[in-house]
């Protein structure tokens, strides 16, 4: 398994929200849905194997050495951020955050330093795969985190106008691996 297959693993979870975008991305990788399922099966087997590397070493075994590794303080705790570029989404990296001892506490797509986020003013600007959790939280703060619907999924509640000049309305954004999948009005069942 390598970087191409790892991208297929990321796409597998996104297919629940954006099957057309996933299909296009799978084709752009020169792959098929069958290969995507097989890559996901191999990743899951490795993730649950007692002999597989743990923490960020699991990702390095598949993606190679991290492009950047940096310590950062989160309250009184010093965490380590490991980032790898992801060819499918230029300007984004896959980030794995570990705590002392090496346990993974976060794994998701984030914006690269120096990569400008999209200009977000209304929910009409929130197109699938156009931004990451932090982009939406910064543009429409204060955003409120909600429980995700599955592993690797995040949700944010925020207020934003639907178009220029409209009053703000409460919305929920769904993310898979940190990448925006959909935005719905909060009152939608």
N, CA and C atoms as a LAMMPS dump frame, in Angstrom:
ITEM: TIMESTEP
0
ITEM: NUMBER OF ATOMS
567
ITEM: BOX BOUNDS ff ff ff
-5.0000000000000000e+02 5.0000000000000000e+02
-5.0000000000000000e+02 5.0000000000000000e+02
-5.0000000000000000e+02 5.0000000000000000e+02
ITEM: ATOMS id mol type element x y z
1 1 1 N 0.856 -1.176 0
2 1 2 C 0 0 0
3 1 3 C 0.894 1.228 0
4 2 1 N 0.5 2.228 -0.81
5 2 2 C 1.253 3.468 -0.895
6 2 3 C 0.318 4.676 -0.908
7 3 1 N 0.853 5.846 -1.259
8 3 2 C 0.039 7.074 -1.242
9 3 3 C -1.22 7.006 -2.114
10 4 1 N -1.106 6.39 -3.284
11 4 2 C -2.282 6.287 -4.166
12 4 3 C -3.391 5.487 -3.495
13 5 1 N -3.033 4.348 -2.905
14 5 2 C -4.027 3.51 -2.236
15 5 3 C -4.588 4.198 -0.991
16 6 1 N -3.737 4.954 -0.299
17 6 2 C -4.221 5.668 0.878
18 6 3 C -5.293 6.695 0.48
19 7 1 N -5.099 7.357 -0.653
20 7 2 C -6.119 8.289 -1.132
21 7 3 C -7.428 7.562 -1.423
22 8 1 N -7.331 6.333 -1.911
23 8 2 C -8.543 5.532 -2.137
24 8 3 C -9.248 5.233 -0.819
25 9 1 N -8.474 5.013 0.25
26 9 2 C -9.058 4.791 1.574
27 9 3 C -9.84 6.03 2.004
28 10 1 N -9.253 7.213 1.801
29 10 2 C -9.954 8.451 2.158
30 10 3 C -11.237 8.595 1.345
31 11 1 N -11.158 8.282 0.074
32 11 2 C -12.33 8.413 -0.808
33 11 3 C -13.459 7.456 -0.421
34 12 1 N -13.102 6.287 0.066
35 12 2 C -14.124 5.283 0.414
36 12 3 C -15.161 5.858 1.371
37 13 1 N -14.72 6.576 2.398
38 13 2 C -15.656 7.179 3.364
39 13 3 C -16.427 8.354 2.758
40 14 1 N -15.818 9.043 1.797
41 14 2 C -16.478 10.209 1.2
42 14 3 C -17.589 9.821 0.242
43 15 1 N -17.558 8.583 -0.229
44 15 2 C -18.561 8.136 -1.21
45 15 3 C -19.977 8.174 -0.649
46 16 1 N -20.127 8.117 0.666
47 16 2 C -21.463 8.189 1.265
48 16 3 C -22.127 9.538 0.994
49 17 1 N -21.32 10.595 0.901
50 17 2 C -21.85 11.938 0.685
51 17 3 C -21.767 12.38 -0.775
52 18 1 N -20.646 12.104 -1.419
53 18 2 C -20.368 12.656 -2.751
54 18 3 C -19.941 11.567 -3.734
55 19 1 N -20.84 10.636 -4.059
56 19 2 C -20.439 9.515 -4.933
57 19 3 C -19.92 9.961 -6.303
58 20 1 N -20.461 11.031 -6.87
59 20 2 C -20.013 11.473 -8.191
60 20 3 C -18.589 12.021 -8.121
61 21 1 N -18.309 12.843 -7.103
62 21 2 C -16.953 13.373 -6.943
63 21 3 C -15.96 12.249 -6.678
64 22 1 N -16.375 11.277 -5.893
65 22 2 C -15.504 10.137 -5.599
66 22 3 C -15.228 9.358 -6.877
67 23 1 N -16.252 9.119 -7.66
68 23 2 C -16.068 8.374 -8.911
69 23 3 C -15.064 9.076 -9.818
70 24 1 N -15.188 10.393 -9.949
71 24 2 C -14.236 11.165 -10.764
72 24 3 C -12.821 11.066 -10.195
73 25 1 N -12.694 11.171 -8.87
74 25 2 C -11.378 11.105 -8.233
75 25 3 C -10.756 9.723 -8.39
76 26 1 N -11.552 8.685 -8.253
77 26 2 C -11.054 7.314 -8.425
78 26 3 C -10.512 7.151 -9.837
79 27 1 N -11.261 7.646 -10.825
80 27 2 C -10.799 7.577 -12.219
81 27 3 C -9.508 8.366 -12.409
82 28 1 N -9.417 9.561 -11.779
83 28 2 C -8.208 10.385 -11.937
84 28 3 C -6.976 9.7 -11.352
85 29 1 N -7.182 8.789 -10.403
86 29 2 C -6.082 8.008 -9.837
87 29 3 C -5.783 6.757 -10.66
88 30 1 N -6.548 6.571 -11.743
89 30 2 C -6.364 5.385 -12.575
90 30 3 C -6.82 4.115 -11.882
91 31 1 N -7.836 4.248 -11.041
92 31 2 C -8.31 3.127 -10.234
93 31 3 C -9.76 2.811 -10.548
94 32 1 N -10.273 1.827 -9.799
95 32 2 C -11.668 1.424 -9.938
96 32 3 C -12.281 1.336 -8.547
97 33 1 N -13.596 1.205 -8.498
98 33 2 C -14.282 1.023 -7.21
99 33 3 C -13.804 -0.257 -6.518
100 34 1 N -13.53 -1.274 -7.316
101 34 2 C -13.034 -2.524 -6.748
102 34 3 C -11.688 -2.293 -6.059
103 35 1 N -10.789 -1.564 -6.713
104 35 2 C -9.494 -1.247 -6.096
105 35 3 C -9.68 -0.402 -4.839
106 36 1 N -10.664 0.505 -4.856
107 36 2 C -10.936 1.336 -3.685
108 36 3 C -11.371 0.457 -2.515
109 37 1 N -12.265 -0.473 -2.763
110 37 2 C -12.71 -1.379 -1.696
111 37 3 C -11.552 -2.235 -1.184
112 38 1 N -10.718 -2.717 -2.096
113 38 2 C -9.585 -3.558 -1.702
114 38 3 C -8.557 -2.75 -0.894
115 39 1 N -8.294 -1.51 -1.3
116 39 2 C -7.371 -0.661 -0.539
117 39 3 C -7.916 -0.423 0.863
118 40 1 N -9.206 -0.192 0.965
119 40 2 C -9.822 0.025 2.276
120 40 3 C -9.736 -1.242 3.127
121 41 1 N -9.949 -2.402 2.521
122 41 2 C -9.849 -3.657 3.249
123 41 3 C -8.431 -3.861 3.79
124 42 1 N -7.403 -3.586 2.942
125 42 2 C -6.017 -3.739 3.391
126 42 3 C -5.686 -2.746 4.504
127 43 1 N -6.181 -1.501 4.375
128 43 2 C -5.935 -0.498 5.415
129 43 3 C -6.564 -0.932 6.74
130 44 1 N -7.788 -1.407 6.697
131 44 2 C -8.467 -1.834 7.915
132 44 3 C -7.748 -3.032 8.546
133 45 1 N -7.288 -3.957 7.717
134 45 2 C -6.552 -5.108 8.239
135 45 3 C -5.269 -4.654 8.919
136 46 1 N -4.565 -3.706 8.311
137 46 2 C -3.337 -3.194 8.911
138 46 3 C -3.65 -2.433 10.204
139 47 1 N -4.689 -1.635 10.185
140 47 2 C -5.039 -0.824 11.355
141 47 3 C -5.415 -1.692 12.553
142 48 1 N -5.947 -2.875 12.304
143 48 2 C -6.389 -3.745 13.394
144 48 3 C -5.417 -4.891 13.692
145 49 1 N -4.313 -4.926 12.999
146 49 2 C -3.322 -5.974 13.219
147 49 3 C -2.488 -5.654 14.46
148 50 1 N -2.255 -6.655 15.277
149 50 2 C -1.436 -6.472 16.48
150 50 3 C 0.02 -6.196 16.124
151 51 1 N 0.466 -6.608 14.94
152 51 2 C 1.867 -6.425 14.544
153 51 3 C 2.106 -5.152 13.747
154 52 1 N 1.07 -4.467 13.345
155 52 2 C 1.236 -3.26 12.522
156 52 3 C 1.806 -2.116 13.35
157 53 1 N 2.537 -1.213 12.704
158 53 2 C 3.036 -0.055 13.438
159 53 3 C 1.877 0.77 13.987
160 54 1 N 2.12 1.455 15.071
161 54 2 C 1.101 2.277 15.72
162 54 3 C 1.423 3.757 15.559
163 55 1 N 0.43 4.573 15.879
164 55 2 C 0.614 6.02 15.852
165 55 3 C 0.966 6.519 14.464
166 56 1 N 1.788 7.557 14.406
167 56 2 C 2.171 8.154 13.125
168 56 3 C 3.009 7.192 12.288
169 57 1 N 3.655 6.207 12.93
170 57 2 C 4.46 5.24 12.173
171 57 3 C 3.598 4.428 11.206
172 58 1 N 2.33 4.206 11.546
173 58 2 C 1.423 3.491 10.631
174 58 3 C 1.288 4.268 9.322
175 59 1 N 1.129 5.574 9.433
176 59 2 C 0.979 6.405 8.238
177 59 3 C 2.284 6.508 7.467
178 60 1 N 3.401 6.615 8.185
179 60 2 C 4.703 6.686 7.526
180 60 3 C 4.995 5.398 6.766
181 61 1 N 4.513 4.268 7.264
182 61 2 C 4.711 2.992 6.577
183 61 3 C 4.027 2.991 5.207
184 62 1 N 2.958 3.765 5.076
185 62 2 C 2.192 3.824 3.831
186 62 3 C 2.566 5.04 2.993
187 63 1 N 2.776 6.181 3.642
188 63 2 C 2.978 7.446 2.933
189 63 3 C 4.433 7.887 2.845
190 64 1 N 5.323 7.191 3.547
191 64 2 C 6.718 7.613 3.599
192 64 3 C 6.898 8.631 4.713
193 65 1 N 8.096 9.178 4.831
194 65 2 C 8.345 10.157 5.901
195 65 3 C 7.416 11.372 5.75
196 66 1 N 6.981 11.902 6.879
197 66 2 C 6.112 13.086 6.852
198 66 3 C 6.871 14.263 6.222
199 67 1 N 6.146 15.075 5.468
200 67 2 C 6.745 16.267 4.863
201 67 3 C 7.095 17.295 5.935
202 68 1 N 6.326 17.296 7.015
203 68 2 C 6.638 18.188 8.14
204 68 3 C 6.203 17.521 9.431
205 69 1 N 6.992 17.764 10.471
206 69 2 C 6.678 17.298 11.821
207 69 3 C 6.946 18.479 12.731
208 70 1 N 5.945 18.796 13.54
209 70 2 C 6.047 19.988 14.381
210 70 3 C 5.342 19.755 15.701
211 71 1 N 5.955 20.231 16.767
212 71 2 C 5.302 20.202 18.074
213 71 3 C 4.441 21.446 18.221
214 72 1 N 3.313 21.285 18.903
215 72 2 C 2.462 22.444 19.19
216 72 3 C 1.75 22.214 20.517
217 73 1 N 1.589 23.298 21.227
218 73 2 C 0.941 23.232 22.539
219 73 3 C -0.568 23.282 22.36
220 74 1 N -1.246 22.404 23.087
221 74 2 C -2.701 22.404 23.168
222 74 3 C -2.998 22.42 24.662
223 75 1 N -3.238 23.612 25.195
224 75 2 C -3.361 23.766 26.642
225 75 3 C -2.025 23.434 27.276
226 76 1 N -2.024 22.544 28.25
227 76 2 C -0.791 22.127 28.925
228 76 3 C -0.107 20.957 28.234
229 77 1 N -0.69 20.451 27.183
230 77 2 C -0.182 19.264 26.505
231 77 3 C 0.589 19.664 25.254
232 78 1 N 1.709 19.018 25.008
233 78 2 C 2.444 19.237 23.764
234 78 3 C 2.129 18.094 22.821
235 79 1 N 1.503 18.432 21.71
236 79 2 C 1.147 17.449 20.688
237 79 3 C 2.14 17.557 19.539
238 80 1 N 2.183 16.535 18.733
239 80 2 C 3.052 16.547 17.554
240 80 3 C 2.184 16.383 16.311
241 81 1 N 2.374 17.275 15.361
242 81 2 C 1.646 17.257 14.094
243 81 3 C 2.556 16.691 13.007
244 82 1 N 2.078 15.654 12.318
245 82 2 C 2.788 15.027 11.2
246 82 3 C 1.927 15.284 9.97
247 83 1 N 2.543 15.827 8.902
248 83 2 C 1.75 16.146 7.703
249 83 3 C 2.362 15.557 6.439
250 84 1 N 1.453 15.058 5.577
251 84 2 C 1.83 14.512 4.282
252 84 3 C 0.989 15.203 3.201
253 85 1 N 1.596 15.585 2.07
254 85 2 C 0.795 16.14 0.971
255 85 3 C -0.114 15.071 0.378
256 86 1 N -1.23 15.512 -0.183
257 86 2 C -2.197 14.601 -0.795
258 86 3 C -2.474 15.113 -2.207
259 87 1 N -2.06 14.339 -3.204
260 87 2 C -2.124 14.791 -4.597
261 87 3 C -3.541 15.155 -5.06
262 88 1 N -4.558 14.445 -4.566
263 88 2 C -5.934 14.723 -5.003
264 88 3 C -6.41 16.121 -4.618
265 89 1 N -5.873 16.65 -3.528
266 89 2 C -6.327 17.942 -3.033
267 89 3 C -5.132 18.878 -2.844
268 90 1 N -4.666 19.508 -3.938
269 90 2 C -3.532 20.434 -3.815
270 90 3 C -3.86 21.526 -2.797
271 91 1 N -2.867 21.896 -2.014
272 91 2 C -3.068 22.913 -0.979
273 91 3 C -3.498 22.327 0.348
274 92 1 N -3.758 21.015 0.371
275 92 2 C -4.129 20.341 1.609
276 92 3 C -3.099 19.264 1.933
277 93 1 N -3.006 18.937 3.207
278 93 2 C -2.165 17.832 3.668
279 93 3 C -2.989 16.957 4.584
280 94 1 N -2.573 15.694 4.692
281 94 2 C -3.175 14.805 5.668
282 94 3 C -2.372 14.967 6.946
283 95 1 N -3.059 15.353 8.021
284 95 2 C -2.392 15.601 9.292
285 95 3 C -2.761 14.52 10.299
286 96 1 N -1.743 14.02 10.979
287 96 2 C -1.925 13.09 12.087
288 96 3 C -1.353 13.781 13.316
289 97 1 N -2.176 13.949 14.336
290 97 2 C -1.743 14.591 15.581
291 97 3 C -1.609 13.515 16.64
292 98 1 N -0.436 13.496 17.274
293 98 2 C -0.175 12.521 18.326
294 98 3 C 0.115 13.23 19.645
295 99 1 N -0.125 12.514 20.73
296 99 2 C 0.183 13.013 22.076
297 99 3 C 1.443 12.293 22.557
298 100 1 N 2.051 12.777 23.667
299 100 2 C 3.216 12.06 24.201
300 100 3 C 2.877 10.578 24.398
301 101 1 N 3.784 9.734 23.962
302 101 2 C 3.532 8.294 23.974
303 101 3 C 3.162 7.79 22.588
304 102 1 N 2.781 8.707 21.683
305 102 2 C 2.534 8.359 20.288
306 102 3 C 1.111 8.058 19.869
307 103 1 N 0.152 8.08 20.807
308 103 2 C -1.235 7.784 20.424
309 103 3 C -1.781 8.867 19.493
310 104 1 N -2.528 8.449 18.487
311 104 2 C -3.145 9.374 17.53
312 104 3 C -4.431 9.926 18.135
313 105 1 N -4.562 11.261 18.144
314 105 2 C -5.781 11.884 18.657
315 105 3 C -6.566 12.61 17.553
316 106 1 N -5.939 12.788 16.393
317 106 2 C -6.621 13.468 15.288
318 106 3 C -5.976 13.008 13.99
319 107 1 N -6.795 12.775 12.971
320 107 2 C -6.3 12.418 11.638
321 107 3 C -7.274 12.975 10.628
322 108 1 N -6.797 13.956 9.833
323 108 2 C -7.698 14.626 8.912
324 108 3 C -6.934 15.468 7.908
325 109 1 N -7.661 15.972 6.915
326 109 2 C -7.092 16.876 5.93
327 109 3 C -7.122 18.298 6.481
328 110 1 N -6.011 19.007 6.303
329 110 2 C -5.889 20.394 6.757
330 110 3 C -5.284 21.231 5.641
331 111 1 N -5.489 22.53 5.729
332 111 2 C -4.917 23.446 4.749
333 111 3 C -3.428 23.617 5.015
334 112 1 N -2.642 23.606 3.937
335 112 2 C -1.209 23.845 4.052
336 112 3 C -0.942 25.299 4.415
337 113 1 N 0.128 25.529 5.16
338 113 2 C 0.567 26.905 5.425
339 113 3 C 0.887 27.535 4.07
340 114 1 N 0.434 28.737 3.868
341 114 2 C 0.669 29.425 2.606
342 114 3 C -0.376 29.157 1.541
343 115 1 N -1.266 28.219 1.765
344 115 2 C -2.356 27.932 0.827
345 115 3 C -3.577 28.722 1.279
346 116 1 N -4.005 29.64 0.453
347 116 2 C -5.123 30.506 0.822
348 116 3 C -6.44 29.734 0.824
349 117 1 N -7.228 29.888 1.89
350 117 2 C -8.55 29.251 1.895
351 117 3 C -9.466 29.958 0.898
352 118 1 N -10.527 29.31 0.482
353 118 2 C -11.474 29.977 -0.415
354 118 3 C -12.138 31.141 0.315
355 119 1 N -12.605 32.105 -0.455
356 119 2 C -13.308 33.251 0.125
357 119 3 C -14.733 32.8 0.46
358 120 1 N -15.014 32.679 1.753
359 120 2 C -16.302 32.164 2.208
360 120 3 C -17.106 33.287 2.853
361 121 1 N -18.217 33.674 2.2
362 121 2 C -19.086 34.721 2.747
363 121 3 C -20.492 34.208 3.035
364 122 1 N -20.933 33.241 2.239
365 122 2 C -22.288 32.702 2.372
366 122 3 C -22.223 31.177 2.224
367 123 1 N -23.323 30.52 2.533
368 123 2 C -23.336 29.068 2.362
369 123 3 C -23.248 28.669 0.891
370 124 1 N -23.596 29.567 -0.007
371 124 2 C -23.458 29.277 -1.438
372 124 3 C -21.986 29.087 -1.816
373 125 1 N -21.07 29.647 -1.023
374 125 2 C -19.636 29.495 -1.274
375 125 3 C -19.095 28.158 -0.779
376 126 1 N -19.876 27.438 0.007
377 126 2 C -19.425 26.183 0.624
378 126 3 C -19.704 25.001 -0.294
379 127 1 N -18.856 24.822 -1.272
380 127 2 C -19.011 23.737 -2.235
381 127 3 C -18.321 22.477 -1.701
382 128 1 N -18.863 21.301 -1.992
383 128 2 C -18.212 20.072 -1.541
384 128 3 C -16.744 20.03 -1.973
385 129 1 N -15.905 19.614 -1.05
386 129 2 C -14.464 19.447 -1.227
387 129 3 C -13.72 20.759 -1.411
388 130 1 N -14.379 21.892 -1.146
389 130 2 C -13.718 23.185 -1.346
390 130 3 C -12.953 23.674 -0.126
391 131 1 N -13.241 23.123 1.053
392 131 2 C -12.612 23.642 2.261
393 131 3 C -12.576 22.583 3.357
394 132 1 N -11.818 22.906 4.402
395 132 2 C -11.652 21.995 5.535
396 132 3 C -12.337 22.594 6.768
397 133 1 N -12.38 21.811 7.836
398 133 2 C -13.075 22.223 9.061
399 133 3 C -12.638 23.622 9.505
400 134 1 N -11.332 23.852 9.581
401 134 2 C -10.831 25.133 10.075
402 134 3 C -11.255 26.302 9.189
403 135 1 N -11.344 26.094 7.867
404 135 2 C -11.782 27.164 6.961
405 135 3 C -13.193 27.635 7.323
406 136 1 N -14.094 26.682 7.546
407 136 2 C -15.484 27.021 7.855
408 136 3 C -15.572 27.644 9.247
409 137 1 N -14.861 27.087 10.209
410 137 2 C -14.899 27.614 11.577
411 137 3 C -14.393 29.054 11.62
412 138 1 N -13.359 29.356 10.865
413 138 2 C -12.824 30.73 10.84
414 138 3 C -13.763 31.694 10.11
415 139 1 N -14.342 31.24 9.008
416 139 2 C -15.184 32.121 8.199
417 139 3 C -16.517 32.428 8.867
418 140 1 N -17.05 31.467 9.608
419 140 2 C -18.395 31.619 10.167
420 140 3 C -18.412 31.396 11.677
421 141 1 N -17.37 31.859 12.332
422 141 2 C -17.301 31.701 13.787
423 141 3 C -18.304 32.574 14.505
424 142 1 N -18.671 32.207 15.703
425 142 2 C -18.17 31.017 16.379
426 142 3 C -18.94 29.774 15.945
427 143 1 N -18.199 28.824 15.381
428 143 2 C -18.797 27.548 14.994
429 143 3 C -18.789 26.626 16.208
430 144 1 N -19.771 25.748 16.25
431 144 2 C -19.91 24.828 17.373
432 144 3 C -19.738 23.396 16.886
433 145 1 N -18.747 22.676 17.429
434 145 2 C -18.572 21.287 16.993
435 145 3 C -19.729 20.41 17.455
436 146 1 N -20.117 19.492 16.611
437 146 2 C -21.149 18.495 16.927
438 146 3 C -20.524 17.118 16.798
439 147 1 N -21.165 16.135 17.361
440 147 2 C -20.669 14.767 17.238
441 147 3 C -20.792 14.305 15.788
442 148 1 N -19.737 13.674 15.285
443 148 2 C -19.765 13.13 13.933
444 148 3 C -20.671 11.913 13.855
445 149 1 N -21.046 11.541 12.648
446 149 2 C -21.966 10.421 12.457
447 149 3 C -21.25 9.076 12.339
448 150 1 N -19.914 9.104 12.258
449 150 2 C -19.115 7.876 12.146
450 150 3 C -17.656 8.255 12.374
451 151 1 N -16.786 7.266 12.571
452 151 2 C -15.361 7.59 12.656
453 151 3 C -14.927 8.326 11.383
454 152 1 N -14.026 9.231 11.515
455 152 2 C -13.484 10.057 10.425
456 152 3 C -14.457 11.137 9.943
457 153 1 N -15.529 11.342 10.667
458 153 2 C -16.502 12.386 10.29
459 153 3 C -16.629 13.419 11.392
460 154 1 N -16.757 14.663 10.972
461 154 2 C -16.944 15.791 11.888
462 154 3 C -18.135 16.591 11.405
463 155 1 N -18.742 17.318 12.339
464 155 2 C -19.859 18.207 12.013
465 155 3 C -19.637 19.528 12.732
466 156 1 N -20.023 20.607 12.079
467 156 2 C -19.993 21.936 12.682
468 156 3 C -21.352 22.578 12.523
469 157 1 N -21.795 23.244 13.573
470 157 2 C -22.998 24.068 13.517
471 157 3 C -22.523 25.515 13.463
472 158 1 N -23.113 26.31 12.604
473 158 2 C -22.693 27.707 12.457
474 158 3 C -23.838 28.518 11.854
475 159 1 N -23.741 29.822 11.974
476 159 2 C -24.725 30.725 11.389
477 159 3 C -24.094 31.446 10.209
478 160 1 N -24.813 31.49 9.091
479 160 2 C -24.32 32.165 7.89
480 160 3 C -25.493 32.484 6.978
481 161 1 N -25.364 33.561 6.192
482 161 2 C -26.404 33.843 5.198
483 161 3 C -26.299 32.841 4.042
484 162 1 N -27.425 32.597 3.405
485 162 2 C -27.416 31.673 2.267
486 162 3 C -26.988 32.356 0.978
487 163 1 N -27.119 33.674 0.925
488 163 2 C -26.66 34.454 -0.224
489 163 3 C -26.41 35.875 0.259
490 164 1 N -25.674 36.689 -0.497
491 164 2 C -25.396 38.059 -0.055
492 164 3 C -26.691 38.817 0.251
493 165 1 N -26.716 39.499 1.368
494 165 2 C -27.865 40.294 1.77
495 165 3 C -28.908 39.529 2.563
496 166 1 N -28.802 38.216 2.613
497 166 2 C -29.77 37.401 3.372
498 166 3 C -29.388 37.421 4.854
499 167 1 N -30.373 37.239 5.731
500 167 2 C -30.043 37.173 7.158
501 167 3 C -29.332 35.847 7.48
502 168 1 N -28.477 35.839 8.503
503 168 2 C -27.827 34.587 8.893
504 168 3 C -28.861 33.548 9.327
505 169 1 N -28.568 32.308 9.033
506 169 2 C -29.433 31.176 9.379
507 169 3 C -28.528 30.064 9.913
508 170 1 N -29.035 29.257 10.794
509 170 2 C -28.245 28.173 11.378
510 170 3 C -28.1 27.02 10.38
511 171 1 N -26.862 26.535 10.221
512 171 2 C -26.551 25.442 9.292
513 171 3 C -25.67 24.413 9.984
514 172 1 N -25.606 23.247 9.37
515 172 2 C -24.703 22.188 9.821
516 172 3 C -23.866 21.764 8.615
517 173 1 N -22.546 21.722 8.82
518 173 2 C -21.624 21.264 7.783
519 173 3 C -21.112 19.886 8.169
520 174 1 N -21.118 18.977 7.197
521 174 2 C -20.597 17.625 7.401
522 174 3 C -19.255 17.5 6.694
523 175 1 N -18.29 16.916 7.399
524 175 2 C -16.934 16.722 6.887
525 175 3 C -16.559 15.248 7.002
526 176 1 N -15.825 14.767 6.025
527 176 2 C -15.229 13.436 6.097
528 176 3 C -13.729 13.618 5.945
529 177 1 N -12.976 13.041 6.881
530 177 2 C -11.527 13.241 6.955
531 177 3 C -11.19 14.73 6.94
532 178 1 N -12.061 15.566 7.487
533 178 2 C -11.817 17.003 7.585
534 178 3 C -12.193 17.801 6.358
535 179 1 N -12.614 17.155 5.281
536 179 2 C -12.961 17.828 4.032
537 179 3 C -14.475 18.002 3.934
538 180 1 N -14.92 19.213 3.575
539 180 2 C -16.353 19.509 3.496
540 180 3 C -17.046 18.59 2.497
541 181 1 N -18.169 18.005 2.948
542 181 2 C -18.982 17.141 2.095
543 181 3 C -20.317 17.783 1.744
544 182 1 N -20.984 18.365 2.746
545 182 2 C -22.286 18.992 2.5
546 182 3 C -22.623 19.979 3.599
547 183 1 N -23.506 20.911 3.275
548 183 2 C -24.038 21.894 4.228
549 183 3 C -25.541 21.852 4.114
550 184 1 N -26.225 21.768 5.265
551 184 2 C -27.682 21.745 5.277
552 184 3 C -28.19 22.738 6.325
553 185 1 N -29.363 23.317 6.083
554 185 2 C -29.961 24.143 7.14
555 185 3 C -30.156 23.294 8.399
556 186 1 N -29.962 23.891 9.563
557 186 2 C -30.038 23.146 10.823
558 186 3 C -31.421 22.574 11.075
559 187 1 N -32.455 23.192 10.506
560 187 2 C -33.811 22.691 10.732
561 187 3 C -34.212 21.584 9.763
562 188 1 N -33.271 21.127 8.898
563 188 2 C -33.561 20.035 7.986
564 188 3 C -33.391 18.715 8.716
565 189 1 N -34.386 17.819 8.66
566 189 2 C -34.274 16.551 9.387
567 189 3 C -33.163 15.674 8.841
